[in-house]
Structures are given as C-alpha cells and as structure tokens.
C-alpha cells in the first residue's frame, strides 16, 4: 500500500542547540523513535509534511520516511506522528516526534465519533446528548479509519448506545470500556416552576417580624429589669426608735 512520502535527513547535532540551528536553517527538528532502534534526530521541511497529511486522518496519517544521511538517500521507514509541537503564536510546527510502525502490528490511535441519523426519542421531544466524541482504537496502520459512524436512529427517550454496541470494522479493537456511554436521548428539561409566592397584603416579612419580636422582647425585659431595679433601690423606711 502506498503512503505519503516525506524526506527527512539525519541531524548531525542533537539537543536544544542543534534544534535551534535547524530552525534557523528553515527546517523543523524532530526525532524518529521506535521498534527497539536507537532514536534518530532528524530535520525536514515542515510545509511538505503538512501537505502530506491525509485531510481526514490528519495525525493518524501513515508516512513513508525517506531517511537521508550526508545528502545520500537511505532506507525507507514506515512511521506515524507520535507527537507534534506547534508555536502558539505563529501556529507553525516547531518539533515532531515520529514513531516507527510495523504494518502487521497494531498501533493505538484516537478516532473521531460521528453520530448518524435522527433518534426516535428526539422526534418524541427528547434531547440527544453525545458524551463521547473520540474513540481510542487498536488497529493495524493500514486499517485505521478516518472516523467511526454511530447510528442513533433507534434510540428512544432514556436509551443510550455504549462502546460495546459499536460495530467496528475488521481489525479494529476498542480500547475504551464497553460500558462507556457514547450517546443517549434524555427527557426534555422541565421548565422552571415559579416558586416565589405573591406577598399577602398586610403580612410582615419574616425578617422584619423577627426583628420586631426581638425588639418587643427586649423592651419587656428592660421594663421588667427597671421595675425590679426600682424596687431594690427604693429606700427602706426607718423603724421608729422605741
């Protein structure tokens, strides 16, 4: 099977200094990893790599890297992008890690999920909720799909489709739990009922009533204390001397 071809050259100097010099020369630094081989520092044309990306698979694109050393063509290596760093301001590639792959062995990838059809439950007034947007898959490089279509037409209100219900193609294996929900149809949210009652004429707000009660209680206590204090303070009549 033919894959996107990209030419990469071996960098003579690794590390941050080598990466800076590579960028100064107008190329993107990277490293080729995998398959029990020593990591190889590489450099390549970032624009050509982006043009070689499959428009649908994007990061799941499989490449044939033509590894060059000292200007001479070398071996061709089947690889995928393991990681990519992008400058947040210029949005240009600043570093890419490639991973060697074997066409006869599985790799782990993430594939988008696409919901297809209008659920019966939505027609009945329910709402479709998608709880999972990507699926982790194990697949051989040549069998990686661009996306997984999920038919939700038969879903009724209160029903859901799970990872274990998905119909995956041959050679594809889901890495998520089978019980994980992909999408469901939920009942429409009830409108918020009006809970505040209209004020009753002549009624006193609870806070004011409590304050009034506290004031009244305080006044009574003060009056009682004053009366008691006055009785205690009243002078006793002197007994007549016999």
Rosetta blueprint (number, residue, H / E / L):
1 X L
2 X L
3 X L
4 X E
5 X E
6 X E
7 X E
8 X E
9 X E
10 X E
11 X L
12 X L
13 X L
14 X L
15 X H
16 X H
17 X H
18 X H
19 X H
20 X H
21 X H
22 X H
23 X H
24 X H
25 X L
26 X L
27 X L
28 X E
29 X E
30 X E
31 X E
32 X E
33 X E
34 X L
35 X L
36 X L
37 X L
38 X L
39 X L
40 X E
41 X E
42 X E
43 X E
44 X E
45 X L
46 X H
47 X H
48 X H
49 X H
50 X H
51 X H
52 X H
53 X L
54 X L
55 X L
56 X L
57 X L
58 X H
59 X H
60 X H
61 X L
62 X E
63 X E
64 X E
65 X E
66 X E
67 X E
68 X E
69 X E
70 X L
71 X L
72 X E
73 X E
74 X E
75 X E
76 X E
77 X E
78 X E
79 X E
80 X E
81 X E
82 X E
83 X E
84 X E
85 X E
86 X E
87 X L
88 X L
89 X L
90 X L
91 X L
92 X L
93 X E
94 X E
95 X E
96 X E
97 X E
98 X E
99 X E
100 X E
101 X L
102 X L
103 X L
104 X L
105 X L
106 X E
107 X E
108 X E
109 X E
110 X E
111 X E
112 X E
113 X E
114 X E
115 X E
116 X E
117 X L
118 X L
119 X L
120 X H
121 X H
122 X H
123 X H
124 X L
125 X L
126 X L
127 X E
128 X E
129 X E
130 X E
131 X L
132 X L
133 X L
134 X E
135 X E
136 X E
137 X E
138 X E
139 X E
140 X E
141 X H
142 X H
143 X H
144 X L
145 X L
146 X L
147 X E
148 X E
149 X E
150 X E
151 X E
152 X L
153 X L
154 X L
155 X L
156 X L
157 X L
158 X L
159 X L
160 X E
161 X E
162 X E
163 X H
164 X H
165 X H
166 X L
167 X L
168 X L
169 X L
170 X L
171 X L
172 X E
173 X E
174 X E
175 X L
176 X L
177 X L
178 X L
179 X L
180 X L
181 X E
182 X E
183 X E
184 X E
185 X E
186 X E
187 X L
188 X L
189 X L
190 X L
191 X L
192 X L
193 X L
194 X L
195 X L
196 X L
197 X L
198 X L
199 X L
200 X L
201 X L
202 X L
203 X L
204 X L
205 X L
206 X H
207 X H
208 X H
209 X H
210 X H
211 X H
212 X H
213 X H
214 X H
215 X H
216 X H
217 X H
218 X H
219 X H
220 X H
221 X H
222 X H
223 X H
224 X H
225 X H
226 X H
227 X H
228 X H
229 X H
230 X H
231 X H
232 X H
233 X H
234 X L
235 X L
236 X L
237 X L
238 X L
239 X L
240 X L
241 X L
242 X L
